[in-house]
């Protein structure tokens, strides 16, 4: 598993969201993960049993700051794409 963590971070092994927010009928979970001494911005958007995972290039020294920005990015994704994030 350590091999995959090198490429994809440890997000897959951290099952606890740092912060959770309800927004326009969706649930946004901030899931920043440790990467090279910083926290990579990552999260999930959930609705009706469907999950959309996102990871952005942004990195932060503070996990809570990364979580706050992940929530904002999740809201932006919902505003721009809505239900279409679950298609494909």
Gaussian input, Z-matrix of N, CA and C with variables (Angstrom, degrees):
# hf/3-21g

backbone

0 1
 N
 C     1     B1
 C     2     B2     1     A1
 N     3     B3     2     A2     1     D1
 C     4     B4     3     A3     2     D2
 C     5     B5     4     A4     3     D3
 N     6     B6     5     A5     4     D4
 C     7     B7     6     A6     5     D5
 C     8     B8     7     A7     6     D6
 N     9     B9     8     A8     7     D7
 C    10    B10     9     A9     8     D8
 C    11    B11    10    A10     9     D9
 N    12    B12    11    A11    10    D10
 C    13    B13    12    A12    11    D11
 C    14    B14    13    A13    12    D12
 N    15    B15    14    A14    13    D13
 C    16    B16    15    A15    14    D14
 C    17    B17    16    A16    15    D15
 N    18    B18    17    A17    16    D16
 C    19    B19    18    A18    17    D17
 C    20    B20    19    A19    18    D18
 N    21    B21    20    A20    19    D19
 C    22    B22    21    A21    20    D20
 C    23    B23    22    A22    21    D21
 N    24    B24    23    A23    22    D22
 C    25    B25    24    A24    23    D23
 C    26    B26    25    A25    24    D24
 N    27    B27    26    A26    25    D25
 C    28    B28    27    A27    26    D26
 C    29    B29    28    A28    27    D27
 N    30    B30    29    A29    28    D28
 C    31    B31    30    A30    29    D29
 C    32    B32    31    A31    30    D30
 N    33    B33    32    A32    31    D31
 C    34    B34    33    A33    32    D32
 C    35    B35    34    A34    33    D33
 N    36    B36    35    A35    34    D34
 C    37    B37    36    A36    35    D35
 C    38    B38    37    A37    36    D36
 N    39    B39    38    A38    37    D37
 C    40    B40    39    A39    38    D38
 C    41    B41    40    A40    39    D39
 N    42    B42    41    A41    40    D40
 C    43    B43    42    A42    41    D41
 C    44    B44    43    A43    42    D42
 N    45    B45    44    A44    43    D43
 C    46    B46    45    A45    44    D44
 C    47    B47    46    A46    45    D45
 N    48    B48    47    A47    46    D46
 C    49    B49    48    A48    47    D47
 C    50    B50    49    A49    48    D48
 N    51    B51    50    A50    49    D49
 C    52    B52    51    A51    50    D50
 C    53    B53    52    A52    51    D51
 N    54    B54    53    A53    52    D52
 C    55    B55    54    A54    53    D53
 C    56    B56    55    A55    54    D54
 N    57    B57    56    A56    55    D55
 C    58    B58    57    A57    56    D56
 C    59    B59    58    A58    57    D57
 N    60    B60    59    A59    58    D58
 C    61    B61    60    A60    59    D59
 C    62    B62    61    A61    60    D60
 N    63    B63    62    A62    61    D61
 C    64    B64    63    A63    62    D62
 C    65    B65    64    A64    63    D63
 N    66    B66    65    A65    64    D64
 C    67    B67    66    A66    65    D65
 C    68    B68    67    A67    66    D66
 N    69    B69    68    A68    67    D67
 C    70    B70    69    A69    68    D68
 C    71    B71    70    A70    69    D69
 N    72    B72    71    A71    70    D70
 C    73    B73    72    A72    71    D71
 C    74    B74    73    A73    72    D72
 N    75    B75    74    A74    73    D73
 C    76    B76    75    A75    74    D74
 C    77    B77    76    A76    75    D75
 N    78    B78    77    A77    76    D76
 C    79    B79    78    A78    77    D77
 C    80    B80    79    A79    78    D78
 N    81    B81    80    A80    79    D79
 C    82    B82    81    A81    80    D80
 C    83    B83    82    A82    81    D81
 N    84    B84    83    A83    82    D82
 C    85    B85    84    A84    83    D83
 C    86    B86    85    A85    84    D84
 N    87    B87    86    A86    85    D85
 C    88    B88    87    A87    86    D86
 C    89    B89    88    A88    87    D87
 N    90    B90    89    A89    88    D88
 C    91    B91    90    A90    89    D89
 C    92    B92    91    A91    90    D90
 N    93    B93    92    A92    91    D91
 C    94    B94    93    A93    92    D92
 C    95    B95    94    A94    93    D93
 N    96    B96    95    A95    94    D94
 C    97    B97    96    A96    95    D95
 C    98    B98    97    A97    96    D96
 N    99    B99    98    A98    97    D97
 C   100   B100    99    A99    98    D98
 C   101   B101   100   A100    99    D99
 N   102   B102   101   A101   100   D100
 C   103   B103   102   A102   101   D101
 C   104   B104   103   A103   102   D102
 N   105   B105   104   A104   103   D103
 C   106   B106   105   A105   104   D104
 C   107   B107   106   A106   105   D105
 N   108   B108   107   A107   106   D106
 C   109   B109   108   A108   107   D107
 C   110   B110   109   A109   108   D108
 N   111   B111   110   A110   109   D109
 C   112   B112   111   A111   110   D110
 C   113   B113   112   A112   111   D111
 N   114   B114   113   A113   112   D112
 C   115   B115   114   A114   113   D113
 C   116   B116   115   A115   114   D114
 N   117   B117   116   A116   115   D115
 C   118   B118   117   A117   116   D116
 C   119   B119   118   A118   117   D117
 N   120   B120   119   A119   118   D118
 C   121   B121   120   A120   119   D119
 C   122   B122   121   A121   120   D120
 N   123   B123   122   A122   121   D121
 C   124   B124   123   A123   122   D122
 C   125   B125   124   A124   123   D123
 N   126   B126   125   A125   124   D124
 C   127   B127   126   A126   125   D125
 C   128   B128   127   A127   126   D126
 N   129   B129   128   A128   127   D127
 C   130   B130   129   A129   128   D128
 C   131   B131   130   A130   129   D129
 N   132   B132   131   A131   130   D130
 C   133   B133   132   A132   131   D131
 C   134   B134   133   A133   132   D132
 N   135   B135   134   A134   133   D133
 C   136   B136   135   A135   134   D134
 C   137   B137   136   A136   135   D135
 N   138   B138   137   A137   136   D136
 C   139   B139   138   A138   137   D137
 C   140   B140   139   A139   138   D138
 N   141   B141   140   A140   139   D139
 C   142   B142   141   A141   140   D140
 C   143   B143   142   A142   141   D141
 N   144   B144   143   A143   142   D142
 C   145   B145   144   A144   143   D143
 C   146   B146   145   A145   144   D144
 N   147   B147   146   A146   145   D145
 C   148   B148   147   A147   146   D146
 C   149   B149   148   A148   147   D147
 N   150   B150   149   A149   148   D148
 C   151   B151   150   A150   149   D149
 C   152   B152   151   A151   150   D150
 N   153   B153   152   A152   151   D151
 C   154   B154   153   A153   152   D152
 C   155   B155   154   A154   153   D153
 N   156   B156   155   A155   154   D154
 C   157   B157   156   A156   155   D155
 C   158   B158   157   A157   156   D156
 N   159   B159   158   A158   157   D157
 C   160   B160   159   A159   158   D158
 C   161   B161   160   A160   159   D159
 N   162   B162   161   A161   160   D160
 C   163   B163   162   A162   161   D161
 C   164   B164   163   A163   162   D162
 N   165   B165   164   A164   163   D163
 C   166   B166   165   A165   164   D164
 C   167   B167   166   A166   165   D165
 N   168   B168   167   A167   166   D166
 C   169   B169   168   A168   167   D167
 C   170   B170   169   A169   168   D168
 N   171   B171   170   A170   169   D169
 C   172   B172   171   A171   170   D170
 C   173   B173   172   A172   171   D171
 N   174   B174   173   A173   172   D172
 C   175   B175   174   A174   173   D173
 C   176   B176   175   A175   174   D174
 N   177   B177   176   A176   175   D175
 C   178   B178   177   A177   176   D176
 C   179   B179   178   A178   177   D177
 N   180   B180   179   A179   178   D178
 C   181   B181   180   A180   179   D179
 C   182   B182   181   A181   180   D180
 N   183   B183   182   A182   181   D181
 C   184   B184   183   A183   182   D182
 C   185   B185   184   A184   183   D183
 N   186   B186   185   A185   184   D184
 C   187   B187   186   A186   185   D185
 C   188   B188   187   A187   186   D186
 N   189   B189   188   A188   187   D187
 C   190   B190   189   A189   188   D188
 C   191   B191   190   A190   189   D189
 N   192   B192   191   A191   190   D190
 C   193   B193   192   A192   191   D191
 C   194   B194   193   A193   192   D192
 N   195   B195   194   A194   193   D193
 C   196   B196   195   A195   194   D194
 C   197   B197   196   A196   195   D195
 N   198   B198   197   A197   196   D196
 C   199   B199   198   A198   197   D197
 C   200   B200   199   A199   198   D198
 N   201   B201   200   A200   199   D199
 C   202   B202   201   A201   200   D200
 C   203   B203   202   A202   201   D201
 N   204   B204   203   A203   202   D202
 C   205   B205   204   A204   203   D203
 C   206   B206   205   A205   204   D204
 N   207   B207   206   A206   205   D205
 C   208   B208   207   A207   206   D206
 C   209   B209   208   A208   207   D207
 N   210   B210   209   A209   208   D208
 C   211   B211   210   A210   209   D209
 C   212   B212   211   A211   210   D210
 N   213   B213   212   A212   211   D211
 C   214   B214   213   A213   212   D212
 C   215   B215   214   A214   213   D213
 N   216   B216   215   A215   214   D214
 C   217   B217   216   A216   215   D215
 C   218   B218   217   A217   216   D216
 N   219   B219   218   A218   217   D217
 C   220   B220   219   A219   218   D218
 C   221   B221   220   A220   219   D219
 N   222   B222   221   A221   220   D220
 C   223   B223   222   A222   221   D221
 C   224   B224   223   A223   222   D222
 N   225   B225   224   A224   223   D223
 C   226   B226   225   A225   224   D224
 C   227   B227   226   A226   225   D225
 N   228   B228   227   A227   226   D226
 C   229   B229   228   A228   227   D227
 C   230   B230   229   A229   228   D228
 N   231   B231   230   A230   229   D229
 C   232   B232   231   A231   230   D230
 C   233   B233   232   A232   231   D231
 N   234   B234   233   A233   232   D232
 C   235   B235   234   A234   233   D233
 C   236   B236   235   A235   234   D234
 N   237   B237   236   A236   235   D235
 C   238   B238   237   A237   236   D236
 C   239   B239   238   A238   237   D237
 N   240   B240   239   A239   238   D238
 C   241   B241   240   A240   239   D239
 C   242   B242   241   A241   240   D240
 N   243   B243   242   A242   241   D241
 C   244   B244   243   A243   242   D242
 C   245   B245   244   A244   243   D243
 N   246   B246   245   A245   244   D244
 C   247   B247   246   A246   245   D245
 C   248   B248   247   A247   246   D246
 N   249   B249   248   A248   247   D247
 C   250   B250   249   A249   248   D248
 C   251   B251   250   A250   249   D249
 N   252   B252   251   A251   250   D250
 C   253   B253   252   A252   251   D251
 C   254   B254   253   A253   252   D252
 N   255   B255   254   A254   253   D253
 C   256   B256   255   A255   254   D254
 C   257   B257   256   A256   255   D255
 N   258   B258   257   A257   256   D256
 C   259   B259   258   A258   257   D257
 C   260   B260   259   A259   258   D258
 N   261   B261   260   A260   259   D259
 C   262   B262   261   A261   260   D260
 C   263   B263   262   A262   261   D261

   B1=1.4526
   B2=1.5224
   B3=1.3094
   B4=1.4639
   B5=1.5210
   B6=1.3309
   B7=1.4589
   B8=1.5218
   B9=1.3316
   B10=1.4650
   B11=1.5197
   B12=1.3353
   B13=1.4616
   B14=1.5159
   B15=1.3334
   B16=1.4638
   B17=1.5282
   B18=1.3184
   B19=1.4653
   B20=1.5191
   B21=1.3091
   B22=1.4589
   B23=1.5119
   B24=1.3116
   B25=1.4574
   B26=1.5105
   B27=1.3142
   B28=1.4610
   B29=1.5259
   B30=1.3237
   B31=1.4690
   B32=1.5198
   B33=1.3194
   B34=1.4537
   B35=1.5241
   B36=1.3171
   B37=1.4564
   B38=1.5327
   B39=1.3264
   B40=1.4627
   B41=1.5230
   B42=1.3364
   B43=1.4574
   B44=1.5273
   B45=1.3254
   B46=1.4528
   B47=1.5228
   B48=1.3425
   B49=1.4615
   B50=1.5306
   B51=1.3245
   B52=1.4574
   B53=1.5202
   B54=1.3376
   B55=1.4608
   B56=1.5242
   B57=1.3279
   B58=1.4630
   B59=1.5241
   B60=1.3438
   B61=1.4653
   B62=1.5289
   B63=1.3220
   B64=1.4620
   B65=1.5307
   B66=1.3388
   B67=1.4637
   B68=1.5238
   B69=1.3272
   B70=1.4671
   B71=1.5286
   B72=1.3281
   B73=1.4580
   B74=1.5199
   B75=1.3080
   B76=1.4604
   B77=1.5270
   B78=1.3120
   B79=1.4577
   B80=1.5188
   B81=1.3187
   B82=1.4611
   B83=1.5193
   B84=1.3296
   B85=1.4582
   B86=1.5202
   B87=1.3229
   B88=1.4563
   B89=1.5194
   B90=1.3236
   B91=1.4631
   B92=1.5290
   B93=1.3416
   B94=1.4685
   B95=1.5261
   B96=1.3171
   B97=1.4634
   B98=1.5254
   B99=1.3050
   B100=1.4581
   B101=1.5237
   B102=1.3246
   B103=1.4549
   B104=1.5251
   B105=1.2972
   B106=1.4578
   B107=1.5168
   B108=1.3096
   B109=1.4573
   B110=1.5100
   B111=1.3353
   B112=1.4571
   B113=1.5244
   B114=1.3239
   B115=1.4547
   B116=1.5242
   B117=1.3325
   B118=1.4649
   B119=1.5253
   B120=1.3203
   B121=1.4562
   B122=1.5272
   B123=1.3263
   B124=1.4590
   B125=1.5198
   B126=1.3235
   B127=1.4516
   B128=1.5144
   B129=1.3187
   B130=1.4570
   B131=1.5214
   B132=1.3206
   B133=1.4608
   B134=1.5176
   B135=1.3344
   B136=1.4642
   B137=1.5268
   B138=1.3237
   B139=1.4578
   B140=1.5300
   B141=1.3095
   B142=1.4666
   B143=1.5273
   B144=1.3115
   B145=1.4540
   B146=1.5234
   B147=1.3293
   B148=1.4672
   B149=1.5177
   B150=1.3332
   B151=1.4612
   B152=1.5199
   B153=1.3255
   B154=1.4647
   B155=1.5193
   B156=1.3179
   B157=1.4630
   B158=1.5254
   B159=1.3267
   B160=1.4568
   B161=1.5216
   B162=1.3155
   B163=1.4589
   B164=1.5213
   B165=1.3083
   B166=1.4619
   B167=1.5247
   B168=1.2912
   B169=1.4671
   B170=1.5248
   B171=1.3179
   B172=1.4606
   B173=1.5299
   B174=1.3321
   B175=1.4682
   B176=1.5229
   B177=1.3305
   B178=1.4599
   B179=1.5178
   B180=1.3118
   B181=1.4663
   B182=1.5236
   B183=1.3381
   B184=1.4628
   B185=1.5334
   B186=1.3260
   B187=1.4624
   B188=1.5311
   B189=1.3314
   B190=1.4628
   B191=1.5277
   B192=1.3196
   B193=1.4619
   B194=1.5322
   B195=1.3223
   B196=1.4641
   B197=1.5284
   B198=1.3262
   B199=1.4663
   B200=1.5268
   B201=1.3175
   B202=1.4678
   B203=1.5258
   B204=1.3258
   B205=1.4631
   B206=1.5291
   B207=1.3326
   B208=1.4679
   B209=1.5250
   B210=1.3199
   B211=1.4688
   B212=1.5300
   B213=1.3249
   B214=1.4696
   B215=1.5257
   B216=1.3296
   B217=1.4711
   B218=1.5212
   B219=1.3325
   B220=1.4610
   B221=1.5182
   B222=1.3286
   B223=1.4639
   B224=1.5285
   B225=1.3185
   B226=1.4574
   B227=1.5284
   B228=1.3245
   B229=1.4700
   B230=1.5247
   B231=1.3191
   B232=1.4653
   B233=1.5227
   B234=1.3370
   B235=1.4665
   B236=1.5275
   B237=1.3287
   B238=1.4585
   B239=1.5232
   B240=1.3414
   B241=1.4604
   B242=1.5193
   B243=1.3176
   B244=1.4683
   B245=1.5232
   B246=1.3092
   B247=1.4866
   B248=1.5177
   B249=1.3348
   B250=1.4684
   B251=1.5316
   B252=1.3247
   B253=1.4644
   B254=1.5244
   B255=1.3190
   B256=1.4646
   B257=1.5185
   B258=1.3284
   B259=1.4654
   B260=1.5097
   B261=1.2836
   B262=1.4804
   B263=1.4668
   A1=111.55
   A2=118.21
   A3=121.31
   A4=111.33
   A5=117.31
   A6=120.35
   A7=111.31
   A8=116.85
   A9=120.65
   A10=111.63
   A11=117.06
   A12=120.23
   A13=111.10
   A14=116.55
   A15=120.37
   A16=110.42
   A17=116.49
   A18=120.53
   A19=113.45
   A20=117.63
   A21=120.74
   A22=113.58
   A23=118.47
   A24=121.28
   A25=110.36
   A26=115.46
   A27=119.67
   A28=111.89
   A29=117.04
   A30=120.40
   A31=111.57
   A32=116.71
   A33=119.91
   A34=111.78
   A35=117.68
   A36=119.88
   A37=112.18
   A38=117.93
   A39=121.31
   A40=108.55
   A41=116.92
   A42=120.65
   A43=113.65
   A44=117.90
   A45=120.88
   A46=111.09
   A47=117.11
   A48=118.02
   A49=111.15
   A50=116.22
   A51=121.63
   A52=110.86
   A53=116.16
   A54=121.75
   A55=107.97
   A56=116.85
   A57=122.30
   A58=109.45
   A59=115.67
   A60=121.52
   A61=108.84
   A62=116.41
   A63=122.05
   A64=107.65
   A65=116.63
   A66=120.50
   A67=109.81
   A68=116.76
   A69=123.67
   A70=113.09
   A71=116.67
   A72=121.21
   A73=114.56
   A74=118.18
   A75=123.71
   A76=108.67
   A77=116.54
   A78=122.29
   A79=107.24
   A80=116.66
   A81=121.59
   A82=107.50
   A83=115.86
   A84=121.13
   A85=108.52
   A86=116.61
   A87=121.29
   A88=107.95
   A89=116.95
   A90=121.94
   A91=111.15
   A92=117.08
   A93=118.01
   A94=110.36
   A95=116.06
   A96=119.53
   A97=110.39
   A98=114.60
   A99=122.18
   A100=109.68
   A101=116.44
   A102=122.06
   A103=109.16
   A104=116.75
   A105=120.71
   A106=114.52
   A107=117.79
   A108=120.91
   A109=114.66
   A110=117.29
   A111=121.61
   A112=108.57
   A113=116.18
   A114=121.03
   A115=109.72
   A116=114.88
   A117=122.70
   A118=108.82
   A119=116.48
   A120=121.13
   A121=109.17
   A122=116.63
   A123=122.12
   A124=109.18
   A125=115.08
   A126=118.96
   A127=112.07
   A128=114.59
   A129=121.93
   A130=109.08
   A131=114.72
   A132=121.97
   A133=105.94
   A134=116.44
   A135=121.35
   A136=110.81
   A137=114.75
   A138=120.64
   A139=108.66
   A140=116.35
   A141=122.76
   A142=112.78
   A143=117.40
   A144=121.56
   A145=114.93
   A146=117.42
   A147=121.52
   A148=109.18
   A149=116.09
   A150=121.49
   A151=110.10
   A152=115.32
   A153=122.49
   A154=107.45
   A155=117.23
   A156=121.91
   A157=109.43
   A158=115.66
   A159=119.21
   A160=110.63
   A161=114.55
   A162=123.33
   A163=105.77
   A164=116.96
   A165=121.49
   A166=109.06
   A167=117.20
   A168=122.48
   A169=112.91
   A170=117.71
   A171=121.86
   A172=111.79
   A173=115.96
   A174=121.79
   A175=108.69
   A176=115.08
   A177=121.98
   A178=110.24
   A179=116.27
   A180=119.87
   A181=110.93
   A182=116.99
   A183=122.07
   A184=110.28
   A185=117.12
   A186=121.95
   A187=111.82
   A188=117.58
   A189=120.38
   A190=111.90
   A191=116.63
   A192=119.99
   A193=110.03
   A194=116.56
   A195=120.88
   A196=110.60
   A197=116.88
   A198=121.11
   A199=110.83
   A200=117.54
   A201=120.97
   A202=111.38
   A203=116.83
   A204=120.67
   A205=110.29
   A206=117.84
   A207=121.03
   A208=110.61
   A209=116.86
   A210=120.41
   A211=109.90
   A212=116.65
   A213=120.33
   A214=111.60
   A215=117.39
   A216=121.25
   A217=109.96
   A218=116.85
   A219=120.35
   A220=111.72
   A221=116.93
   A222=120.97
   A223=110.69
   A224=117.11
   A225=121.41
   A226=111.03
   A227=116.90
   A228=121.04
   A229=110.24
   A230=117.19
   A231=121.46
   A232=110.37
   A233=116.93
   A234=120.62
   A235=111.63
   A236=117.13
   A237=120.91
   A238=113.59
   A239=117.30
   A240=119.68
   A241=115.34
   A242=117.53
   A243=120.68
   A244=112.72
   A245=115.84
   A246=122.52
   A247=112.88
   A248=118.12
   A249=120.12
   A250=112.88
   A251=118.74
   A252=120.15
   A253=111.63
   A254=117.10
   A255=121.03
   A256=112.97
   A257=118.31
   A258=121.71
   A259=109.91
   A260=117.10
   A261=128.04
   A262=113.89
   D1=-30.45
   D2=-178.70
   D3=-60.12
   D4=-34.22
   D5=177.40
   D6=-58.19
   D7=-46.94
   D8=-179.07
   D9=-69.21
   D10=-33.69
   D11=176.87
   D12=-60.11
   D13=-34.77
   D14=179.26
   D15=-60.95
   D16=-40.13
   D17=-176.87
   D18=-86.91
   D19=-36.21
   D20=-173.22
   D21=-114.60
   D22=4.64
   D23=-178.08
   D24=76.49
   D25=-178.70
   D26=-178.01
   D27=-97.00
   D28=16.06
   D29=-178.21
   D30=-57.89
   D31=-35.86
   D32=-178.39
   D33=-66.52
   D34=-25.19
   D35=-177.44
   D36=-93.81
   D37=-13.13
   D38=179.93
   D39=-98.33
   D40=102.50
   D41=-173.73
   D42=-92.66
   D43=-0.35
   D44=-177.96
   D45=-103.44
   D46=119.15
   D47=177.27
   D48=-68.14
   D49=143.95
   D50=178.11
   D51=-73.31
   D52=-35.65
   D53=-178.13
   D54=-152.07
   D55=143.00
   D56=179.60
   D57=-130.83
   D58=136.05
   D59=-178.24
   D60=-138.89
   D61=139.75
   D62=171.19
   D63=-90.39
   D64=133.72
   D65=-177.41
   D66=-149.26
   D67=115.63
   D68=176.67
   D69=51.43
   D70=39.60
   D71=178.62
   D72=86.66
   D73=-2.17
   D74=177.65
   D75=-106.22
   D76=158.85
   D77=170.36
   D78=-110.62
   D79=127.64
   D80=177.06
   D81=-109.67
   D82=126.73
   D83=177.32
   D84=-116.20
   D85=121.17
   D86=174.98
   D87=-80.54
   D88=128.99
   D89=-178.47
   D90=-135.81
   D91=57.23
   D92=177.90
   D93=-63.51
   D94=145.54
   D95=-179.92
   D96=-129.79
   D97=152.92
   D98=-177.53
   D99=-69.94
   D100=130.77
   D101=178.49
   D102=-147.86
   D103=106.49
   D104=177.51
   D105=62.17
   D106=38.63
   D107=178.80
   D108=84.10
   D109=-0.20
   D110=176.68
   D111=-127.74
   D112=175.38
   D113=179.38
   D114=-109.87
   D115=122.65
   D116=179.20
   D117=-79.68
   D118=134.97
   D119=178.48
   D120=-71.21
   D121=123.52
   D122=179.76
   D123=-155.36
   D124=155.46
   D125=178.08
   D126=-169.29
   D127=180.00
   D128=177.55
   D129=-134.91
   D130=145.49
   D131=173.27
   D132=-116.49
   D133=128.12
   D134=-176.03
   D135=-124.46
   D136=144.66
   D137=172.87
   D138=-164.81
   D139=131.16
   D140=176.09
   D141=50.76
   D142=43.75
   D143=177.36
   D144=78.62
   D145=1.49
   D146=178.29
   D147=-101.37
   D148=148.49
   D149=-178.50
   D150=-130.95
   D151=134.00
   D152=172.80
   D153=-119.56
   D154=118.86
   D155=-179.78
   D156=-99.18
   D157=140.50
   D158=176.44
   D159=-136.49
   D160=145.77
   D161=175.59
   D162=-134.35
   D163=133.58
   D164=178.98
   D165=-117.62
   D166=162.36
   D167=-176.20
   D168=-70.60
   D169=-17.40
   D170=-176.30
   D171=-61.95
   D172=137.59
   D173=175.56
   D174=-129.57
   D175=147.62
   D176=-175.48
   D177=-134.92
   D178=151.87
   D179=176.03
   D180=-81.93
   D181=-21.34
   D182=-177.74
   D183=-110.16
   D184=124.02
   D185=-178.02
   D186=-61.98
   D187=-39.52
   D188=-179.21
   D189=-67.30
   D190=-35.92
   D191=176.17
   D192=-65.51
   D193=-42.91
   D194=176.99
   D195=-60.28
   D196=-39.43
   D197=179.22
   D198=-66.30
   D199=-43.65
   D200=179.12
   D201=-60.98
   D202=-43.14
   D203=179.66
   D204=-69.55
   D205=-34.96
   D206=176.95
   D207=-61.82
   D208=-40.00
   D209=176.94
   D210=-63.45
   D211=-44.42
   D212=178.21
   D213=-61.62
   D214=-42.51
   D215=178.63
   D216=-64.58
   D217=-40.40
   D218=177.26
   D219=-60.81
   D220=-42.32
   D221=177.58
   D222=-63.10
   D223=-41.02
   D224=178.48
   D225=-63.38
   D226=-42.78
   D227=177.54
   D228=-59.95
   D229=-44.54
   D230=179.06
   D231=-63.27
   D232=-45.64
   D233=179.94
   D234=-60.77
   D235=-38.43
   D236=-175.99
   D237=-83.27
   D238=-35.29
   D239=-171.38
   D240=-119.16
   D241=-21.78
   D242=179.41
   D243=55.13
   D244=-139.76
   D245=-177.14
   D246=-63.87
   D247=-19.58
   D248=-176.42
   D249=-66.39
   D250=-12.43
   D251=177.63
   D252=-63.42
   D253=-22.72
   D254=-177.75
   D255=-89.88
   D256=-4.37
   D257=179.63
   D258=-87.06
   D259=145.01
   D260=174.11
   D261=115.48

